[in-house]
Amino acid sequence: MIVRPTGDTAEIVLQVDHAVISGQLAEAWADEVTARDSVIVAARLHDIGWRHWEAEPRINTDTDQPTNFLNVQIDEHLRLYRLGIEEVAAIDPYAGLLVSMHSAGIYTGRYGTQPALKLTRAADVQSLVDAFVAEQEARYEAMRDGLGVSQDELWRNYLLLQVFDRLSLRVCLGDPAGPGPMEVVLPDEQTLHIAADGDDQTVAPWPFAVDRLTIEVPTRTIPLTGYADDDALRLALEQAEVERRTVTLCPVS
């Protein structure tokens, strides 16, 4: 889950909700996308494995605060990604391949497209991370051949999945790059530029099929600290009212 401290409270956006927003962005994309339906499934479900953790969230023992997704123990990260990959692949094998690449890319700077992406604790268990990435990559060629997908097409769709993921993280106020101007790699060596405009975000070049795109972000506000145990955190989340924070993406005027 995405945890944003706000004074003595924390604004929480669940990973599964963030992924649903990624799917909405994929559906609104203007350019023609090969295997579009599979790309939308991958975007909407790329973090589905996190629902297991979010059903039983834990306190960060270093801070006594709810644990942000970047700070979850890496062995748990890997377990959740494996569960998610299997679940998506059972629904749509092409989407499962994209989610596998996305999951491995989290530990490789999104395959060089976001080198600054670093996960807390990853270096402490580098052998586990390396084994996970190797495990996923070992299947790519056979899966790609079985689906009849070219390497170029798969890479384009992987890049698009990263765009939808990062734009959604931006909207959910959870991108580790922070609130400043952001650049995201697009296919064909282009770059998407995102910047804050008050509570909204400008995007250039404008990539969507509508003039403006308004997103509702399900947000829960809970105390930042003071939990007796993990069960108390779970209960606070279950009882929190779900508010709909609105963010509009718009072209540069």
C-alpha positions as CSV (number, residue, x, y, z in Angstrom):
1,M,0.0,0.0,0.0
2,I,1.0,3.6,-0.6
3,V,1.5,5.5,2.6
4,R,1.7,9.3,2.6
5,P,2.3,10.9,6.0
6,T,0.2,14.1,6.5
7,G,1.0,15.4,9.9
8,D,-0.2,12.9,12.5
9,T,-2.2,11.0,10.0
10,A,-1.4,8.9,6.9
11,E,-3.2,8.8,3.6
12,I,-3.4,5.3,2.3
13,V,-4.0,4.2,-1.3
14,L,-4.1,0.4,-1.7
15,Q,-1.8,-1.1,-4.4
16,V,-4.8,-2.9,-6.0
17,D,-6.6,0.5,-6.3
18,H,-3.5,2.0,-7.8
19,A,-3.5,-0.8,-10.4
20,V,-7.1,-0.2,-11.3
21,I,-6.2,3.4,-12.1
22,S,-3.3,2.1,-14.2
23,G,-5.9,0.2,-16.2
24,Q,-8.1,3.3,-16.6
25,L,-5.1,5.1,-18.1
26,A,-4.5,2.2,-20.5
27,E,-8.1,2.3,-21.6
28,A,-7.9,6.0,-22.3
29,W,-4.6,5.8,-24.3
30,A,-5.0,7.3,-27.7
31,D,-2.4,5.5,-29.8
32,E,-3.1,2.2,-31.4
33,V,-1.7,-0.6,-29.2
34,T,-1.0,-4.1,-30.4
35,A,-2.7,-6.7,-28.1
36,R,-4.5,-3.7,-26.4
37,D,-6.9,-5.9,-24.4
38,S,-3.9,-7.8,-22.9
39,V,-2.1,-4.6,-22.1
40,I,-5.2,-3.2,-20.3
41,V,-5.5,-6.5,-18.3
42,A,-1.8,-6.3,-17.3
43,A,-2.1,-2.6,-16.3
44,R,-5.3,-3.3,-14.2
45,L,-3.9,-6.4,-12.5
46,H,-0.2,-5.8,-12.3
47,D,-0.2,-5.5,-8.5
48,I,-3.0,-8.0,-7.8
49,G,-0.6,-10.1,-5.7
50,W,-0.5,-7.2,-3.2
51,R,-4.0,-7.9,-2.1
52,H,-2.7,-10.7,0.1
53,W,-0.5,-8.3,2.0
54,E,-3.1,-5.6,2.1
55,A,-5.5,-8.0,3.8
56,E,-3.0,-8.3,6.6
57,P,-0.9,-5.1,6.6
58,R,2.0,-4.7,9.0
59,I,3.6,-1.9,10.9
60,N,7.1,-0.8,9.9
61,T,9.1,-1.7,13.1
62,D,11.7,1.0,12.2
63,T,9.2,3.8,12.3
64,D,6.1,2.4,14.1
65,Q,4.1,3.6,11.0
66,P,2.1,1.7,8.4
67,T,4.5,0.1,6.0
68,N,4.8,1.7,2.6
69,F,5.1,-0.7,-0.3
70,L,8.7,0.3,-1.0
71,N,9.7,-0.8,2.6
72,V,8.1,-4.2,2.7
73,Q,10.7,-7.0,3.2
74,I,12.0,-8.2,-0.1
75,D,11.3,-11.9,0.4
76,E,7.6,-10.8,0.9
77,H,7.8,-8.6,-2.2
78,L,9.0,-11.6,-4.3
79,R,6.2,-13.9,-2.9
80,L,3.6,-11.3,-3.8
81,Y,4.9,-10.8,-7.3
82,R,5.0,-14.5,-7.9
83,L,1.4,-14.9,-6.8
84,G,0.4,-12.0,-9.0
85,I,2.2,-13.3,-12.1
86,E,0.5,-16.7,-11.8
87,E,-2.9,-15.2,-11.3
88,V,-2.7,-12.8,-14.3
89,A,-1.1,-15.5,-16.5
90,A,-4.1,-17.8,-15.8
91,I,-6.4,-15.0,-17.0
92,D,-4.4,-13.8,-20.0
93,P,-1.0,-15.4,-20.8
94,Y,0.2,-12.3,-22.7
95,A,-0.8,-10.0,-19.8
96,G,1.0,-12.5,-17.5
97,L,4.2,-12.1,-19.5
98,L,4.0,-8.4,-19.2
99,V,3.4,-8.5,-15.5
100,S,6.4,-10.9,-15.2
101,M,8.6,-8.4,-17.0
102,H,7.2,-5.6,-14.9
103,S,7.9,-7.5,-11.7
104,A,11.5,-8.2,-12.7
105,G,11.9,-4.7,-13.9
106,I,11.2,-3.4,-10.4
107,Y,14.6,-4.7,-9.4
108,T,16.5,-3.6,-12.5
109,G,15.6,0.1,-12.7
110,R,12.7,-0.8,-15.0
111,Y,15.2,-2.3,-17.3
112,G,17.2,0.9,-17.5
113,T,14.2,3.2,-18.0
114,Q,14.2,4.4,-14.4
115,P,17.7,3.8,-13.0
116,A,16.9,5.8,-9.8
117,L,14.3,3.2,-8.7
118,K,15.7,1.6,-5.6
119,L,13.9,-0.6,-3.1
120,T,14.7,-0.4,0.6
121,R,16.3,-3.7,1.8
122,A,16.9,-5.1,-1.7
123,A,20.7,-4.9,-1.4
124,D,20.5,-7.0,1.8
125,V,19.1,-9.9,0.0
126,Q,20.6,-9.4,-3.5
127,S,21.0,-13.1,-4.1
128,L,17.2,-13.6,-3.7
129,V,16.6,-10.6,-6.1
130,D,19.0,-12.0,-8.7
131,A,17.4,-15.4,-8.5
132,F,13.9,-13.9,-9.0
133,V,14.9,-11.8,-12.0
134,A,16.8,-14.8,-13.6
135,E,13.7,-17.1,-12.9
136,Q,11.4,-14.7,-14.7
137,E,13.8,-13.9,-17.6
138,A,14.5,-17.6,-18.2
139,R,10.9,-18.0,-19.4
140,Y,10.5,-15.0,-21.7
141,E,11.8,-16.4,-25.0
142,A,9.6,-19.5,-24.8
143,M,6.6,-17.6,-23.7
144,R,7.1,-15.0,-26.4
145,D,7.5,-17.7,-29.1
146,G,4.4,-19.5,-27.8
147,L,2.3,-16.3,-28.1
148,G,3.8,-15.4,-31.5
149,V,4.9,-12.0,-30.1
150,S,8.0,-10.2,-31.5
151,Q,10.6,-8.8,-29.2
152,D,9.9,-5.3,-30.5
153,E,6.2,-5.5,-29.8
154,L,6.7,-7.0,-26.3
155,W,9.2,-4.2,-25.4
156,R,6.8,-1.5,-26.6
157,N,4.0,-2.9,-24.5
158,Y,6.3,-3.3,-21.5
159,L,7.2,0.4,-21.8
160,L,3.5,1.3,-22.0
161,L,2.8,-0.7,-18.8
162,Q,5.6,1.3,-17.1
163,V,4.0,4.6,-18.3
164,F,0.6,3.5,-16.9
165,D,2.2,2.4,-13.6
166,R,4.2,5.5,-13.1
167,L,1.4,7.9,-14.1
168,S,-0.9,6.1,-11.6
169,L,1.7,6.3,-8.9
170,R,2.0,10.0,-9.6
171,V,-1.8,10.4,-9.3
172,C,-1.8,8.4,-6.1
173,L,1.1,10.5,-4.7
174,G,3.2,7.4,-4.4
175,D,6.0,7.7,-7.0
176,P,9.4,7.5,-5.2
177,A,10.6,10.3,-7.6
178,G,8.4,12.7,-5.6
179,P,6.2,15.6,-6.7
180,G,8.6,17.5,-9.0
181,P,8.7,17.4,-12.8
182,M,8.9,13.8,-14.0
183,E,9.9,12.2,-17.3
184,V,8.8,8.7,-18.4
185,V,10.2,6.8,-21.3
186,L,7.8,6.1,-24.2
187,P,8.2,3.8,-27.1
188,D,10.1,5.1,-30.1
189,E,12.6,6.9,-27.9
190,Q,10.0,9.6,-27.0
191,T,9.6,11.0,-23.5
192,L,6.4,11.9,-21.6
193,H,6.7,15.0,-19.4
194,I,4.6,15.3,-16.3
195,A,4.4,18.3,-13.9
196,A,2.1,19.4,-11.1
197,D,-0.4,22.2,-11.7
198,G,-2.0,22.8,-8.3
199,D,-3.8,19.5,-7.4
200,D,-3.8,18.5,-11.1
201,Q,-1.1,17.2,-13.5
202,T,0.0,18.4,-16.9
203,V,1.1,15.8,-19.4
204,A,3.0,16.5,-22.6
205,P,2.8,15.3,-25.3
206,W,-0.9,14.7,-24.6
207,P,-1.4,10.9,-25.0
208,F,-5.1,10.3,-24.3
209,A,-8.2,10.1,-26.5
210,V,-10.1,12.7,-24.4
211,D,-9.3,16.4,-23.9
212,R,-8.9,16.0,-20.1
213,L,-8.8,12.9,-18.0
214,T,-10.2,13.0,-14.4
215,I,-9.2,10.2,-12.1
216,E,-10.8,9.3,-8.7
217,V,-8.3,8.0,-6.2
218,P,-9.7,5.9,-3.3
219,T,-8.0,7.2,-0.2
220,R,-8.2,6.2,3.4
221,T,-6.9,8.4,6.3
222,I,-5.7,6.7,9.4
223,P,-3.5,7.6,12.4
224,L,0.2,7.7,11.5
225,T,1.4,6.0,14.7
226,G,0.0,4.6,17.9
227,Y,-0.9,1.0,16.8
228,A,-0.6,-1.7,19.5
229,D,0.0,-4.3,16.8
230,D,-0.6,-5.3,13.2
231,D,-4.2,-6.3,14.0
232,A,-4.9,-2.7,15.2
233,L,-3.5,-1.4,11.9
234,R,-5.7,-3.8,9.9
235,L,-8.8,-2.7,11.9
236,A,-8.1,1.0,11.4
237,L,-7.9,0.4,7.6
238,E,-11.1,-1.7,7.6
239,Q,-13.0,1.0,9.5
240,A,-11.6,4.0,7.6
241,E,-14.0,5.8,5.3
242,V,-13.0,5.6,1.7
243,E,-12.7,9.1,0.2
244,R,-12.5,9.9,-3.5
245,R,-9.7,12.3,-4.2
246,T,-10.0,13.8,-7.7
247,V,-7.0,14.5,-9.9
248,T,-7.3,15.8,-13.4
249,L,-4.6,15.1,-16.1
250,C,-4.6,17.8,-18.7
251,P,-2.5,19.0,-21.7
252,V,-0.1,21.9,-21.3
253,S,-2.0,25.1,-22.2
